[in-house]
């Protein structure tokens, strides 16, 4: 695999995120983020098929406020997604460090940026399912939607037998999506509720 490890960016309940650098001579030293999932061996074939199908859909997305998937690969125990950009921080960290933004803060434009990004997704019948500040990246003053909850749901199903509230953060979760029996009700409206929670958190810093 033509990648060089640079640094560990984060660790989730079902994945690891690292900064890597391309060693391909046709694209040298370009930086990417690599999200690696551990795939349970007892359901490897089914899960890899489902995850790859979902990633293939996400790879078609082209929006300047949505993370771009570059490629994927799998090993005996892992499935990795290579994407751009490498974030400077996430929205949650930004809000913690900038509790009183100045008048020229980019946060004022981010409301519209995020609204257009999710409108783009929903027009294509794609649900994010895990909208929260930690899943909104910041790079060069721009917000970028990342870390879709689809694959997280799949892996939670493999390890817990359910796709209930453990697959998302309850603080930003719509009421109808907060129970283990809620899968069929987790539509675009639940995304909009979660985005509204994020907007409320952003507004409290202004």
N, C-alpha and C positions, 0 to 999 in steps of 0.2 A: 504494500500500500504506500503510495508516494506522499507520505505526510511525516512531518517532524513535530514532535510534542514541544510546546512552548510553555504553557502554564495551565494549572487547574483553575477553572472559572467558577465552578459550583458543583454541588452534590445534592441530588434529590432523592426521594424515596425509591425511585425506580430507574434513575439514570445518573450519568456523570457528564458534565459539560467541561470541555477543555478548549484552549486556544491552540491551534496547530498551524503549521506553515507548509505550503506546498513545496515539494522537492522535485516536481516535474519540470523538466528543462523548458517546456513550452509555456509554463506559467510559474516561474520561480519566485519564491519568497512571498507569495500572496498569502495573507492571513485569513483563516476561517475559524468558525466555531464547530466543534464536533460534539454531538450529543450521542452518547452510547447507552443502549439499553441492554440489560442482562435478560436473556430469553430463557425461560424455564424449559429444561430439556423434555419434560413430559408432553409439552404442547408446542414444541419448536416449529414443526412444519406448518401447522395451522396459523400460529401467531405470525410467523414470518410472511406468510401469504397475505394475511389481513393487513399487517403494517405496511408491506410494500405497496399494496393496492392504495392505501390511504396516502402514502408518500407520493405516489405517482400523480394523484390528484393535486396535491399541494405543490408539486414541482411545476405545474402549469401556471401557477399564480404569478402575476407580474404587477406589482404595485409598490410604489416607493415608500410606503409605510408598512410593508409586510416583509418579514425575513425571507430571503431567497434560498431555496434548497439547491445546492450545487450537485450533490451526488450522494449515494449510499453504498454501503458494503456490509457484509456479514462474515463473521467467523463462526467457529463451532459453538460458541456460547453467547455471542454478542451481535447486536445489530446497531450500526452507526449511521447517523445522518450528518452530512457535512453541509454547513450553511454559512451565509453571510448576512449582516456584518458581524464582526466581533464587537460586542457592546462595551462602552466605557463604564456604564452602570445601568441599573434598571430604574423604572419609575419610582418604585418604593424607596430605593436608596436616594434618589434625587429629592423626593419630598422630605425625607428625613434630614438631608443636608441643607435644604433650601426652604426652611419653614416660612420665611418672609421674603418672597421674590421681589425684585425691583420691577419698575414699570417696563423695562425692556426685556424681561425674562421670556424665554421661548414658551413657557408653560401656557401663555395666553393663546397661542396658535395651536397647541396640541389637542384641544377639544375638537376642533374641526378636522384635524389630521386623523385622529382616531375614529371619528364618526365616518369619514369617507372610507377608511380601511375596512371597517366592519360592514358598511353598506356594500362594498365591493365583494366581500366574502359571502354575504347573505344573498346577493343577486345570483351568485353561483351555487346557492343552496349548500354552502359550507358553514358548519357551526364550529366555533372555537371550543366551547365547553369548559374553559378554565381561565376566564378573563380575570386578571388581578394585576396590581402594579408590578409584581415580580416577573410577570410574563410580558411586560412591555419594555423593550430595550431603548436605550438612548445612545445615539452615536452622532457626533458632529451637530448637536443641537436639534436632532430630529428624533421622533418617536417611531419605533418599529415593533409591530406586533409579532410575537414569536411564541414558541412552546405550546402549540396546539394540544388540547387535552385528549385528542382522539386516541393516540397510541398509549397514553397513560391509562385510559379506560380499558384498553385491550389487555395491558399487562396486569392491571388490578383484577380483571376478570380471571386471569390465569392463576393469580396467587391467592385471591380471597373468595372467588366464586361469585362476586357481585361487582356491580359498577355503581355503587351508591356514593354517599358523600365523601368517602375517603379519596375519591378521584378528583376532588376539587376543594377549594377553600371555602368553608361555610360562611365566612364573613362576607364574601362577595356572591354567594349562591342564592338564586331565586328560590322562593318558598316551595314552588312545585318541583324543584330539582334537588331538594335536600334530603330525600329519603332513598332507600335502596330500591324502592319500587317505582322510582321516578323516571326511568330511562326513556320511556315513550313520550314523556311530557317535556323533555329537555330540548326544546326547539330554539328557534332564533329569538323568541321572546325572552328566554332565560339568558341568552347572551346580552340582550339589551338591558335587562335588569342588572347584570353584573357590570356592564359598562357604566351604567348610571351610578353604581356604588363607587366605581373608580373616579368618575367625575366629581362626586360629592367629596371624596377624599382630596382631590386636587383643589376644589374650591375652598376647602377649609384652610389651605395654606396661603390663599390670596389676601 
